[in-house]
C-alpha cells in the first residue's frame, strides 16, 4: 500500500519545522501503527488515520477493515506500509460484517407490520405457526415500565439479542432464550420459511423506502422513527408474508451487526431495544463504553450514548458520562417544545441521582440534533436491505 505525499509529507515537514519530531519518529522503519478508514476523497484515494495523521492511500483492489495495523517498510516522501493481518477472530468478524451490511435495515419496518396486525383482522388469515411466532416476537418487546428502572433496563439490555449466544453458553441463564429479541426473530424466520412462496403475480405491499444506517461503533447513533402505518387487508396476505420475510432478514442482520460491532474486550457494546408504546413501537439505541481507569480508581469512566424517536417527542439523542460519583448529561432534541419539556425535568433528574449517591455535574439540552459523523464513505458502505 503506497501512501501519497499530499497530506503526509506536509504534516511531517510542518512538524519538523516546528521542532516536533514525534510524528517522524513514529514512522520509523519497522514501527507498528494503528490505522482506521475515514472515507474516500474525490479522486478515489482512501483517507486513513494512521498514527494520528490523516493520509491518503492508494489501496485499489484491497478490502480494508474499519480498524487495522500497518507496519512501516520504507520511509521517504512515499513511504510503503504493510497491512498487518488481524487474528482469526477479527478476520471472521469483519467477513461477517461485510456480508450483513447489504442486507440490514432498521427494526421500524418490521415493528410497523407488527403494530398493524395487532389492530386489524388480517392476522386471522395468517397461518397459525406464523401467528404464534409473531406473538412471541411481540412478547419479547419491552414496555416503557420495563426500561424505567435500573433493574428493568439491565434485563432489557440482556434480552436485546446482543447477548443471545453468550446466554445460551451459560449453564444457568438469567434471561430465558424465549424472551430474547434475536431468538424471537429466529423463530419468526423459521415460521416464514415453512410458508410456500407467494403465488405468481401477487402484489408487494406499497410503502415508503427506508434505508436506516447500521449500528457501527465508529458512526454516530441515528434515531429510528416509526415506519408509516400500513393499511392492509386480507387481499394483501401474500404481499404481507413476503414483506415479513424481507423485514425479518433485515432485522436479524442488524442485530448481528450490533453483535459484531460490540467489543467486550475493549469495553464497548452496541445495543438496540424495541419498546412498546401507544399505537406502535419505538427503538432505543444505546452505545455503552467503559474507559480506562486512572490510578487510584476501581473502575474507569462510563459513557452511554442513546437515541430514540417517539412521535410524542420527536428525535432525542443524549450522552451520559459517569465518573463516580459525578455525572454529566448532554441532550439534543429535534423540536423546541421537547427541549422545554426536558429542561423542566432537570430538578427531578438531580434528585433521582442524589438518591443513588451521584452528583449531577453538568446538564444541557440543545435544540437540534448533533451532526452525524461516520468513518465510512458512501463508496465503502451500503446500508440498504
C-alpha positions as a Markdown table, in Angstrom:
| # | Residue | x | y | z |
|---|---|---|---|---|
| 1 | Unk | 0.0 | 0.0 | 0.0 |
| 2 | Unk | 1.6 | 3.3 | -1.1 |
| 3 | Unk | 0.9 | 6.4 | 1.0 |
| 4 | Unk | 0.6 | 9.5 | -1.2 |
| 5 | Unk | 2.7 | 12.5 | -0.1 |
| 6 | Unk | 0.0 | 15.2 | -0.5 |
| 7 | Unk | -1.1 | 15.2 | 3.2 |
| 8 | Unk | 1.6 | 13.1 | 4.9 |
| 9 | Unk | 4.7 | 15.0 | 3.7 |
| 10 | Unk | 3.1 | 18.3 | 4.6 |
| 11 | Unk | 2.3 | 17.3 | 8.1 |
| 12 | Unk | 5.7 | 15.7 | 8.7 |
| 13 | Unk | 7.6 | 18.7 | 7.3 |
| 14 | Unk | 5.4 | 21.0 | 9.4 |
| 15 | Unk | 6.3 | 19.1 | 12.5 |
| 16 | Unk | 10.0 | 19.1 | 11.7 |
| 17 | Unk | 9.9 | 22.9 | 11.1 |
| 18 | Unk | 8.3 | 23.4 | 14.4 |
| 19 | Unk | 10.9 | 21.3 | 16.1 |
| 20 | Unk | 8.5 | 18.4 | 16.8 |
| 21 | Unk | 9.8 | 15.1 | 15.6 |
| 22 | Unk | 7.3 | 12.8 | 17.3 |
| 23 | Unk | 5.4 | 12.3 | 14.0 |
| 24 | Unk | 8.6 | 11.5 | 12.1 |
| 25 | Unk | 9.8 | 9.1 | 14.8 |
| 26 | Unk | 6.6 | 7.2 | 14.9 |
| 27 | Unk | 7.0 | 6.4 | 11.2 |
| 28 | Unk | 10.4 | 4.7 | 11.7 |
| 29 | Unk | 11.0 | 1.5 | 9.7 |
| 30 | Unk | 9.5 | -1.5 | 11.4 |
| 31 | Unk | 7.1 | 0.5 | 13.6 |
| 32 | Unk | 3.6 | -0.8 | 14.0 |
| 33 | Unk | 0.9 | 1.9 | 13.7 |
| 34 | Unk | -2.8 | 1.8 | 14.3 |
| 35 | Unk | -4.9 | 2.7 | 11.3 |
| 36 | Unk | -8.6 | 3.3 | 10.6 |
| 37 | Unk | -10.6 | 4.1 | 7.5 |
| 38 | Unk | -12.0 | 7.6 | 7.4 |
| 39 | Unk | -13.6 | 7.7 | 3.9 |
| 40 | Unk | -12.6 | 8.4 | 0.3 |
| 41 | Unk | -11.7 | 11.6 | -1.5 |
| 42 | Unk | -12.9 | 12.9 | -4.8 |
| 43 | Unk | -10.2 | 11.2 | -6.8 |
| 44 | Unk | -10.8 | 7.8 | -5.4 |
| 45 | Unk | -8.0 | 7.7 | -2.8 |
| 46 | Unk | -8.7 | 6.1 | 0.6 |
| 47 | Unk | -8.4 | 8.5 | 3.5 |
| 48 | Unk | -6.8 | 6.9 | 6.6 |
| 49 | Unk | -6.0 | 7.9 | 10.1 |
| 50 | Unk | -2.6 | 6.3 | 10.7 |
| 51 | Unk | -0.8 | 7.0 | 14.0 |
| 52 | Unk | -2.8 | 10.2 | 14.5 |
| 53 | Unk | -2.0 | 11.6 | 11.0 |
| 54 | Unk | -4.6 | 11.9 | 8.2 |
| 55 | Unk | -3.1 | 10.5 | 5.0 |
| 56 | Unk | -4.2 | 9.4 | 1.5 |
| 57 | Unk | -3.6 | 5.8 | 0.4 |
| 58 | Unk | -3.6 | 4.1 | -2.9 |
| 59 | Unk | -5.3 | 0.8 | -1.9 |
| 60 | Unk | -7.0 | -0.2 | -5.1 |
| 61 | Unk | -8.4 | -3.8 | -5.0 |
| 62 | Unk | -7.7 | -4.0 | -1.3 |
| 63 | Unk | -10.5 | -4.7 | 1.2 |
| 64 | Unk | -9.6 | -2.9 | 4.4 |
| 65 | Unk | -11.3 | -3.5 | 7.7 |
| 66 | Unk | -12.5 | -0.5 | 9.7 |
| 67 | Unk | -9.5 | -0.7 | 12.1 |
| 68 | Unk | -6.2 | -2.5 | 11.5 |
| 69 | Unk | -2.5 | -2.2 | 11.9 |
| 70 | Unk | 0.2 | -1.3 | 9.5 |
| 71 | Unk | 4.0 | -1.9 | 9.6 |
| 72 | Unk | 6.4 | 0.8 | 8.1 |
| 73 | Unk | 8.5 | -0.9 | 5.4 |
| 74 | Unk | 10.2 | 2.2 | 4.0 |
| 75 | Unk | 10.3 | 6.0 | 4.7 |
| 76 | Unk | 10.5 | 8.9 | 2.4 |
| 77 | Unk | 8.0 | 11.1 | 0.5 |
| 78 | Unk | 6.0 | 8.0 | -0.4 |
| 79 | Unk | 6.5 | 5.5 | 2.4 |
| 80 | Unk | 5.5 | 1.9 | 2.0 |
| 81 | Unk | 3.3 | 0.3 | 4.6 |
| 82 | Unk | 2.3 | -3.3 | 5.0 |
| 83 | Unk | -1.2 | -4.1 | 6.3 |
| 84 | Unk | -0.8 | -6.5 | 9.2 |
| 85 | Unk | -3.4 | -9.2 | 9.2 |
| 86 | Unk | -5.5 | -9.4 | 12.4 |
| 87 | Unk | -6.1 | -12.6 | 14.3 |
| 88 | Unk | -8.6 | -15.2 | 13.1 |
| 89 | Unk | -11.4 | -13.9 | 15.3 |
| 90 | Unk | -11.1 | -10.4 | 13.9 |
| 91 | Unk | -11.0 | -11.6 | 10.3 |
| 92 | Unk | -14.1 | -13.7 | 10.8 |
| 93 | Unk | -15.9 | -10.8 | 12.4 |
| 94 | Unk | -15.0 | -8.5 | 9.5 |
| 95 | Unk | -16.2 | -11.0 | 7.0 |
| 96 | Unk | -19.4 | -11.4 | 8.8 |
| 97 | Unk | -19.9 | -7.6 | 8.9 |
| 98 | Unk | -19.3 | -7.3 | 5.2 |
| 99 | Unk | -21.9 | -10.0 | 4.5 |
| 100 | Unk | -24.6 | -8.5 | 6.7 |
| 101 | Unk | -24.3 | -4.8 | 5.8 |
| 102 | Unk | -26.0 | -5.0 | 2.4 |
| 103 | Unk | -29.0 | -6.9 | 4.0 |
| 104 | Unk | -29.6 | -4.8 | 7.1 |
| 105 | Unk | -32.3 | -2.3 | 7.9 |
| 106 | Unk | -33.8 | -0.8 | 11.0 |
| 107 | Unk | -36.4 | -2.5 | 13.1 |
| 108 | Unk | -39.1 | 0.1 | 12.3 |
| 109 | Unk | -40.5 | -1.6 | 9.1 |
| 110 | Unk | -40.9 | -5.0 | 10.9 |
| 111 | Unk | -42.4 | -3.4 | 14.0 |
| 112 | Unk | -44.7 | -1.3 | 11.8 |
| 113 | Unk | -46.2 | -4.5 | 10.4 |
| 114 | Unk | -46.5 | -6.0 | 13.9 |
| 115 | Unk | -48.4 | -2.9 | 15.1 |
| 116 | Unk | -50.7 | -3.0 | 12.0 |
| 117 | Unk | -51.5 | -6.7 | 12.6 |
| 118 | Unk | -52.5 | -6.0 | 16.2 |
| 119 | Unk | -55.2 | -3.6 | 15.1 |
| 120 | Unk | -56.6 | -5.4 | 12.0 |
| 121 | Unk | -58.4 | -8.7 | 11.4 |
| 122 | Unk | -56.0 | -9.7 | 8.7 |
| 123 | Unk | -53.9 | -11.5 | 11.4 |
| 124 | Unk | -56.6 | -14.2 | 11.4 |
| 125 | Unk | -55.8 | -15.0 | 7.7 |
| 126 | Unk | -52.2 | -15.9 | 8.6 |
| 127 | Unk | -51.1 | -19.5 | 9.2 |
| 128 | Unk | -51.2 | -20.5 | 12.9 |
| 129 | Unk | -47.4 | -21.1 | 13.2 |
| 130 | Unk | -46.8 | -17.6 | 11.8 |
| 131 | Unk | -49.3 | -16.0 | 14.2 |
| 132 | Unk | -47.6 | -17.8 | 17.1 |
| 133 | Unk | -44.1 | -16.6 | 16.0 |
| 134 | Unk | -45.4 | -13.0 | 15.8 |
| 135 | Unk | -46.9 | -13.3 | 19.3 |
| 136 | Unk | -43.5 | -14.5 | 20.6 |
| 137 | Unk | -41.9 | -11.5 | 18.9 |
| 138 | Unk | -44.4 | -9.2 | 20.5 |
| 139 | Unk | -43.8 | -10.7 | 23.9 |
| 140 | Unk | -40.1 | -10.1 | 23.6 |
| 141 | Unk | -40.6 | -6.3 | 23.2 |
| 142 | Unk | -40.2 | -4.3 | 26.3 |
| 143 | Unk | -42.8 | -2.0 | 27.8 |
| 144 | Unk | -41.9 | 1.6 | 28.9 |
| 145 | Unk | -42.2 | 0.5 | 32.6 |
| 146 | Unk | -39.6 | -2.2 | 31.9 |
| 147 | Unk | -36.9 | 0.3 | 30.9 |
| 148 | Unk | -37.8 | 3.0 | 33.5 |
| 149 | Unk | -35.9 | 1.3 | 36.4 |
| 150 | Unk | -32.2 | 0.3 | 36.7 |
| 151 | Unk | -33.1 | -3.4 | 37.1 |
| 152 | Unk | -35.6 | -3.3 | 34.2 |
| 153 | Unk | -33.1 | -1.6 | 31.9 |
| 154 | Unk | -30.4 | -4.2 | 32.8 |
| 155 | Unk | -32.9 | -7.0 | 31.9 |
| 156 | Unk | -33.9 | -5.2 | 28.7 |
| 157 | Unk | -30.2 | -4.9 | 27.6 |
| 158 | Unk | -29.7 | -8.6 | 28.5 |
| 159 | Unk | -32.5 | -9.8 | 26.2 |
| 160 | Unk | -31.9 | -7.3 | 23.4 |
| 161 | Unk | -30.4 | -10.0 | 21.2 |
| 162 | Unk | -26.8 | -8.8 | 21.5 |
| 163 | Unk | -26.0 | -11.5 | 24.2 |
| 164 | Unk | -28.2 | -14.4 | 23.0 |
| 165 | Unk | -25.3 | -16.8 | 22.2 |
| 166 | Unk | -23.4 | -15.8 | 25.4 |
| 167 | Unk | -26.6 | -16.6 | 27.4 |
| 168 | Unk | -27.1 | -20.0 | 25.7 |
| 169 | Unk | -23.5 | -20.9 | 26.6 |
| 170 | Unk | -24.2 | -20.4 | 30.3 |
| 171 | Unk | -25.3 | -23.3 | 32.4 |
| 172 | Unk | -27.8 | -21.1 | 34.2 |
| 173 | Unk | -29.2 | -18.2 | 32.3 |
| 174 | Unk | -30.7 | -15.2 | 34.0 |
| 175 | Unk | -32.7 | -14.4 | 30.8 |
| 176 | Unk | -34.6 | -17.3 | 29.1 |
| 177 | Unk | -33.9 | -17.6 | 25.4 |
| 178 | Unk | -37.6 | -17.3 | 24.7 |
| 179 | Unk | -37.6 | -13.7 | 26.0 |
| 180 | Unk | -34.6 | -12.8 | 23.8 |
| 181 | Unk | -35.4 | -10.5 | 20.8 |
| 182 | Unk | -33.0 | -12.2 | 18.5 |
| 183 | Unk | -34.3 | -15.6 | 19.5 |
| 184 | Unk | -37.8 | -14.4 | 18.6 |
| 185 | Unk | -36.6 | -13.1 | 15.2 |
| 186 | Unk | -35.0 | -16.5 | 14.5 |
| 187 | Unk | -38.3 | -18.3 | 15.4 |
| 188 | Unk | -40.2 | -15.9 | 13.1 |
| 189 | Unk | -37.7 | -16.6 | 10.3 |
| 190 | Unk | -38.3 | -20.4 | 10.7 |
| 191 | Unk | -42.1 | -19.9 | 10.6 |
| 192 | Unk | -41.8 | -17.9 | 7.4 |
| 193 | Unk | -39.5 | -20.5 | 5.8 |
| 194 | Unk | -42.3 | -23.1 | 6.2 |
| 195 | Unk | -44.8 | -21.0 | 4.2 |
| 196 | Unk | -44.8 | -21.7 | 0.4 |
| 197 | Unk | -43.6 | -18.9 | -1.8 |
| 198 | Unk | -46.1 | -16.4 | -3.0 |
| 199 | Unk | -48.4 | -17.1 | -5.9 |
| 200 | Unk | -47.2 | -15.7 | -9.2 |
| 201 | Unk | -48.3 | -12.1 | -9.8 |
| 202 | Unk | -49.1 | -11.4 | -6.1 |
| 203 | Unk | -48.6 | -7.7 | -5.4 |
| 204 | Unk | -46.0 | -6.4 | -3.0 |
| 205 | Unk | -47.0 | -4.1 | -0.2 |
| 206 | Unk | -46.7 | -0.4 | -1.1 |
| 207 | Unk | -44.8 | 1.6 | 1.5 |
| 208 | Unk | -42.0 | 4.3 | 1.6 |
| 209 | Unk | -38.5 | 3.1 | 1.1 |
| 210 | Unk | -36.3 | 3.1 | 4.2 |
| 211 | Unk | -32.5 | 2.9 | 4.4 |
| 212 | Unk | -31.5 | 3.1 | 8.1 |
| 213 | Unk | -27.8 | 3.5 | 8.9 |
| 214 | Unk | -26.4 | 0.4 | 10.7 |
| 215 | Unk | -25.2 | 0.5 | 14.3 |
| 216 | Unk | -21.5 | 0.9 | 13.7 |
| 217 | Unk | -19.1 | 1.6 | 16.6 |
| 218 | Unk | -17.4 | 4.5 | 14.7 |
| 219 | Unk | -20.7 | 6.0 | 13.5 |
| 220 | Unk | -22.9 | 8.4 | 15.5 |
| 221 | Unk | -26.2 | 7.0 | 16.6 |
| 222 | Unk | -29.1 | 7.8 | 14.4 |
| 223 | Unk | -32.6 | 7.6 | 15.9 |
| 224 | Unk | -35.1 | 5.4 | 14.1 |
| 225 | Unk | -38.5 | 6.9 | 13.6 |
| 226 | Unk | -41.6 | 4.7 | 13.4 |
| 227 | Unk | -42.5 | 3.4 | 10.0 |
| 228 | Unk | -45.5 | 4.7 | 8.3 |
| 229 | Unk | -48.7 | 2.8 | 9.3 |
| 230 | Unk | -49.7 | 0.2 | 6.8 |
| 231 | Unk | -53.3 | -0.2 | 5.7 |
| 232 | Unk | -53.5 | -4.0 | 4.9 |
| 233 | Unk | -56.5 | -6.2 | 4.2 |
| 234 | Unk | -57.0 | -9.9 | 3.7 |
| 235 | Unk | -56.2 | -9.4 | 0.0 |
| 236 | Unk | -52.7 | -8.4 | 1.0 |
| 237 | Unk | -51.7 | -11.7 | 2.8 |
| 238 | Unk | -49.2 | -12.9 | 0.1 |
| 239 | Unk | -47.6 | -9.5 | -0.1 |
| 240 | Unk | -47.5 | -9.2 | 3.7 |
| 241 | Unk | -45.8 | -12.6 | 4.1 |
| 242 | Unk | -43.2 | -11.6 | 1.5 |
| 243 | Unk | -42.6 | -8.3 | 3.3 |
| 244 | Unk | -42.2 | -10.1 | 6.6 |
| 245 | Unk | -39.5 | -12.3 | 5.1 |
| 246 | Unk | -37.5 | -9.2 | 3.9 |
| 247 | Unk | -38.0 | -7.2 | 7.1 |
| 248 | Unk | -37.1 | -10.2 | 9.4 |
| 249 | Unk | -34.0 | -10.9 | 7.4 |
| 250 | Unk | -33.0 | -7.2 | 7.6 |
| 251 | Unk | -33.7 | -7.0 | 11.4 |
| 252 | Unk | -31.6 | -10.2 | 12.1 |
| 253 | Unk | -28.8 | -8.7 | 10.1 |
| 254 | Unk | -29.0 | -5.6 | 12.1 |
| 255 | Unk | -28.8 | -7.5 | 15.4 |
| 256 | Unk | -25.8 | -9.4 | 14.1 |
| 257 | Unk | -24.1 | -6.2 | 13.1 |
| 258 | Unk | -24.5 | -4.9 | 16.6 |
| 259 | Unk | -23.1 | -8.1 | 18.0 |
| 260 | Unk | -20.1 | -7.9 | 15.6 |
| 261 | Unk | -19.5 | -4.2 | 16.4 |
| 262 | Unk | -19.7 | -4.8 | 20.2 |
| 263 | Unk | -16.2 | -5.3 | 21.6 |
| 264 | Unk | -16.4 | -6.6 | 25.2 |
| 265 | Unk | -12.6 | -6.8 | 25.5 |
| 266 | Unk | -12.4 | -3.1 | 24.7 |
| 267 | Unk | -15.4 | -2.2 | 26.9 |
| 268 | Unk | -17.8 | -1.3 | 24.1 |
| 269 | Unk | -21.3 | -2.5 | 23.5 |
| 270 | Unk | -23.8 | -1.5 | 20.7 |
| 271 | Unk | -27.4 | -2.3 | 21.7 |
| 272 | Unk | -30.9 | -1.6 | 20.4 |
| 273 | Unk | -34.0 | -2.2 | 22.4 |
| 274 | Unk | -37.5 | -2.2 | 20.9 |
| 275 | Unk | -40.0 | -0.5 | 23.3 |
| 276 | Unk | -43.8 | -0.9 | 23.0 |
| 277 | Unk | -45.7 | 2.4 | 23.2 |
| 278 | Unk | -49.2 | 3.8 | 22.3 |
| 279 | Unk | -50.2 | 2.6 | 18.8 |
| 280 | Unk | -46.7 | 1.4 | 17.9 |
| 281 | Unk | -43.2 | 0.6 | 18.8 |
| 282 | Unk | -40.1 | 2.7 | 19.2 |
| 283 | Unk | -36.4 | 1.7 | 19.2 |
| 284 | Unk | -34.0 | 2.8 | 21.9 |
| 285 | Unk | -30.4 | 2.8 | 20.7 |
| 286 | Unk | -27.5 | 2.6 | 23.1 |
| 287 | Unk | -23.8 | 2.8 | 22.9 |
| 288 | Unk | -22.2 | 1.8 | 26.2 |
| 289 | Unk | -18.5 | 2.4 | 26.6 |
| 290 | Unk | -16.2 | 1.8 | 29.6 |
| 291 | Unk | -13.0 | 3.9 | 29.7 |
| 292 | Unk | -9.7 | 3.1 | 31.2 |
| 293 | Unk | -9.4 | 3.6 | 35.0 |
| 294 | Unk | -6.8 | 6.0 | 36.3 |
| 295 | Unk | -4.5 | 5.0 | 39.2 |
| 296 | Unk | -6.5 | 5.1 | 42.4 |
| 297 | Unk | -9.9 | 4.4 | 40.8 |
| 298 | Unk | -11.6 | 1.0 | 41.0 |
| 299 | Unk | -13.1 | 1.4 | 37.5 |
| 300 | Unk | -12.9 | 3.7 | 34.6 |
| 301 | Unk | -15.4 | 6.3 | 33.5 |
| 302 | Unk | -18.6 | 5.1 | 31.6 |
| 303 | Unk | -20.1 | 6.9 | 28.6 |
| 304 | Unk | -23.6 | 6.0 | 27.5 |
| 305 | Unk | -24.9 | 7.4 | 24.3 |
| 306 | Unk | -28.6 | 7.0 | 23.3 |
| 307 | Unk | -31.1 | 7.9 | 20.6 |
| 308 | Unk | -34.8 | 7.5 | 20.3 |
| 309 | Unk | -37.6 | 9.0 | 18.1 |
| 310 | Unk | -41.1 | 8.6 | 19.6 |
| 311 | Unk | -43.9 | 10.5 | 17.9 |
| 312 | Unk | -44.7 | 12.4 | 21.1 |
| 313 | Unk | -41.2 | 13.9 | 21.5 |
| 314 | Unk | -39.5 | 13.6 | 18.1 |
| 315 | Unk | -35.9 | 12.6 | 17.8 |
| 316 | Unk | -33.9 | 12.8 | 21.0 |
| 317 | Unk | -30.3 | 12.0 | 21.5 |
| 318 | Unk | -28.1 | 12.1 | 24.5 |
| 319 | Unk | -24.8 | 11.4 | 26.1 |
| 320 | Unk | -24.3 | 10.5 | 29.8 |
| 321 | Unk | -20.8 | 10.5 | 31.2 |
| 322 | Unk | -20.2 | 8.9 | 34.6 |
| 323 | Unk | -17.0 | 9.1 | 36.7 |
| 324 | Unk | -18.5 | 8.1 | 40.0 |
| 325 | Unk | -19.8 | 10.0 | 41.8 |
| 326 | Unk | -20.1 | 12.7 | 39.2 |
| 327 | Unk | -22.4 | 12.6 | 36.2 |
| 328 | Unk | -22.6 | 14.8 | 33.1 |
| 329 | Unk | -25.7 | 14.8 | 30.9 |
| 330 | Unk | -26.0 | 16.3 | 27.4 |
| 331 | Unk | -29.2 | 16.1 | 25.4 |
| 332 | Unk | -30.3 | 17.1 | 21.9 |
| 333 | Unk | -33.9 | 17.4 | 20.8 |
| 334 | Unk | -35.4 | 17.8 | 17.3 |
| 335 | Unk | -38.2 | 20.0 | 18.5 |
| 336 | Unk | -38.1 | 23.2 | 20.6 |
| 337 | Unk | -41.1 | 22.2 | 22.7 |
| 338 | Unk | -39.3 | 18.9 | 23.6 |
| 339 | Unk | -36.2 | 21.0 | 24.8 |
| 340 | Unk | -38.5 | 22.8 | 27.2 |
| 341 | Unk | -40.1 | 19.6 | 28.5 |
| 342 | Unk | -36.7 | 18.0 | 29.1 |
| 343 | Unk | -35.3 | 21.2 | 30.8 |
| 344 | Unk | -38.4 | 21.1 | 33.1 |
| 345 | Unk | -37.2 | 17.7 | 34.4 |
| 346 | Unk | -33.8 | 19.0 | 35.5 |
| 347 | Unk | -34.6 | 19.1 | 39.2 |
| 348 | Unk | -36.3 | 15.7 | 39.1 |
| 349 | Unk | -33.2 | 14.2 | 37.5 |
| 350 | Unk | -30.9 | 15.8 | 40.1 |
| 351 | Unk | -33.0 | 14.4 | 42.9 |
| 352 | Unk | -33.0 | 10.9 | 41.4 |
| 353 | Unk | -29.2 | 11.0 | 41.0 |
| 354 | Unk | -28.7 | 12.2 | 44.6 |
| 355 | Unk | -30.8 | 9.3 | 45.9 |
| 356 | Unk | -28.3 | 7.0 | 44.1 |
| 357 | Unk | -25.3 | 8.8 | 45.7 |
| 358 | Unk | -24.4 | 10.6 | 42.4 |
| 359 | Unk | -23.8 | 14.3 | 41.8 |
| 360 | Unk | -25.1 | 16.0 | 38.6 |
| 361 | Unk | -22.1 | 18.0 | 37.5 |
| 362 | Unk | -23.4 | 19.3 | 34.2 |
| 363 | Unk | -26.8 | 19.3 | 32.4 |
| 364 | Unk | -27.6 | 20.8 | 29.0 |
| 365 | Unk | -30.3 | 20.4 | 26.4 |
| 366 | Unk | -29.9 | 21.8 | 22.9 |
| 367 | Unk | -32.3 | 22.4 | 20.1 |
| 368 | Unk | -31.4 | 20.4 | 17.0 |
| 369 | Unk | -29.6 | 17.1 | 16.6 |
| 370 | Unk | -25.8 | 16.6 | 16.6 |
| 371 | Unk | -24.2 | 16.3 | 13.2 |
| 372 | Unk | -23.9 | 12.6 | 12.3 |
| 373 | Unk | -20.3 | 11.7 | 11.6 |
| 374 | Unk | -19.1 | 8.5 | 10.0 |
| 375 | Unk | -15.7 | 6.9 | 9.4 |
| 376 | Unk | -17.2 | 5.3 | 6.2 |
| 377 | Unk | -17.8 | 6.9 | 2.8 |
| 378 | Unk | -20.8 | 6.1 | 0.7 |
| 379 | Unk | -18.4 | 4.1 | -1.6 |
| 380 | Unk | -17.4 | 1.8 | 1.3 |
| 381 | Unk | -20.8 | 1.4 | 3.0 |
| 382 | Unk | -24.1 | 0.3 | 1.5 |
| 383 | Unk | -26.8 | 0.3 | 4.2 |
| 384 | Unk | -29.8 | -0.8 | 2.2 |
| 385 | Unk | -31.5 | -4.0 | 3.0 |
